[in-house]
Amino acid sequence: MNETQKLTKELATRINRLVNIPLINEQNEQIFFEFVVGTLLEMLFDEIDLQLL
């Protein structure tokens, strides 16, 4: 697991503790938040890379 994946999992876990989506179990919430956080981090890191060029 690389650093970005670790950061994604940690941030998603923290968000999952704070937010409860009704009718969705915790495991599926975690997967959803990991997807959202991972996508946002990827976009952020891509933007940072573009600005550094």
C-alpha positions in Angstrom: 0.0 0.0 0.0 1.5 3.3 -1.0 1.3 6.6 0.9 -1.6 7.9 -1.2 -3.6 4.8 -0.5 -2.8 5.0 3.2 -3.9 8.7 3.3 -7.1 7.9 1.4 -8.0 5.1 3.8 -7.2 7.2 6.9 -9.2 10.2 5.6 -12.1 8.1 4.5 -12.2 6.3 7.9 -12.3 9.7 9.7 -15.1 10.9 7.5 -17.0 7.7 7.9 -16.9 8.1 11.7 -18.5 11.5 11.4 -21.0 10.9 8.7 -23.8 8.3 8.7 -25.6 7.6 5.5 -29.0 6.0 6.3 -29.8 2.6 4.9 -26.2 1.8 4.0 -24.0 -0.5 6.1 -20.7 0.7 7.5 -18.6 -1.4 5.1 -20.3 0.1 2.0 -20.0 3.6 3.5 -16.3 3.0 3.9 -15.9 1.9 0.3 -17.9 4.9 -0.9 -15.8 7.4 1.2 -12.6 5.8 0.0 -13.7 6.2 -3.6 -14.7 9.8 -3.1 -11.6 10.8 -1.1 -9.3 8.9 -3.6 -10.9 10.7 -6.5 -10.5 14.1 -4.9 -6.9 13.4 -3.8 -6.0 12.2 -7.4 -7.5 15.4 -8.8 -5.7 17.6 -6.3 -2.3 15.8 -6.9 -2.8 16.1 -10.6 -3.5 19.8 -10.3 -0.4 20.3 -8.1 1.7 18.4 -10.7 0.4 20.7 -13.5 1.2 23.8 -11.6 4.7 22.7 -10.8 5.6 22.2 -14.5 
